[in-house]
Amino acid sequence: MSKQPKQQKQYSDRVKRTTFTEDMKKDYTILIPDMLPIHFNLIIKAYEHFGYKMELLTNTSRNVVDEGLKNTHNDTCYPALLVIGQYMDALKSGKYDVNKVALLISQTGGGCRASNYIYLIRKAISTQFPQVPVLSLNFSGLEPNPAFPMTIPIITRLIYCVLYGDMLMLLYNQCKPYEINKNSTDQLLARWQHRIGKLMGTKTQFMNTKSIYRAMLKDFAALPRTKEKKPRVGIVGEIYVKYSPLANNDLNNFLMSEGCEPNVPGLLDFVLYCASDLINDARLYDKQTPRTAAYKIGYDVLYKFQREQIKMIEEQGEFFPPHDFEHLRACADKYMNQGVKMGEGWLITAEMAALAETGTENIICTQPFGCLPNHIVAKGMSRVIKEAYPNANIVAIDYDPGATKVNQENRIKLMLANAKK
């Protein structure tokens, strides 16, 4: 009788892994960390169409940081600490039935430690909340779960959530600093989030990008705004700290309160960056696989979507569009190889160069503790960017549990003082 091959274990026995099942779907609330409020609220609406109930966490007290420090190794990067701290704070708050709640985290599948957050989360909750399932949202085939599949209809809606989220974020940032009627931009944003959320429940209406973009542009252009010119400030850096108001101490609103217009690159750039990495690897290591071909098709489709968005904004004429991703790649090639892909890799350097090249010369690099690759490709590359663009005004701001908000804001104010001279 032939000996059966030993089956390889996929998960560690040291931490209990509770599986999210189909039966849990109708009763459980899935909690999501606060990274991209505009985009994630659209994603929540998209998943409602498939019967999932999700909630975006908004707890931001100091207790979030303290819970992260208590439940994570102090050498762990700041984004992981905040995500785990936000989950632990929510589970202990009494707001949720811990027997009817699950947690969701995204994974890129790359070399960044973010791909391992899911294991750190399970370890953090294993003692007090072992019954809570932890789900993964990714396009890399990690952590498969039949009760939380990545089907074509779901993936399609997620892509459109990124597209519409990017457009709304861009228009909001270009209108809010100049609004005449207080909170009119926020009210319009809320109306559009509700409208897109309803469209996500339709079969195909959410795919009518041209008519939806055109209506968005028309509505935001109609907002009463001042004609004054404010300094434009770009925000680049590690993806979580760049976008999350919890992580960057609400940097977007702080810049507006200081009389500036934030310029934040869209999430689609990061998605295209992840897709291009696998294509670059196939070229660099001379190894083509069926997965490579799939990513090439995906990249071409997403890039076509971006080109359409840029064209629509340019034709409308009142707002400035996002950077063309192929142009970002060309910017990166001036300073480093696209094989540099740990963290946000070459993308941060490319974004700084593209911002400086197109008139956004004031740039904040958000640097989380523990993210060594991003310190190299952001802070480490700022000197060569300044040499290429002498008017570039770049400051790197460190975010970690011990950094004070006052110190961070004072450094930004000093940078802004130079911007306004």
Secondary structure, DSSP 8 states (H G I E B T S, - for coil): ----------S-SSS------GGGTTT-EEEE-SS-HHHHHHHHHHHHTTT-EEEE----SHHHHHHHHHHS-TTS-HHHHHHHHHHHHHHHSSSS-TTSEEEEEE---SSSGGGGHHHHHHHHHTTT-TT--EEEE-SS--S--TTS---HHHHHHHHHHHHHHHHHHHHHHHHGGGBSSTTHHHHHHHHHHHHHHHHTTSSSGGG-HHHHHHHHHHHHHTS-B------EEEEEESHHHHH-TTTTTSHHHHHHHTT-EEE---HHHHHHHHHHHHHHHHHHTT---HHHHHHHHHHHHHHHHHHHHHHHHHHH-SS-----HHHHHHHHHTTS-TT--STTHHHHHHHHHHHHHTT--EEEEEEETT-HHHHHHTGGGHHHHHHHSTT-EEEEEEE-TT--HHHHHHHHHHHHHHHT-
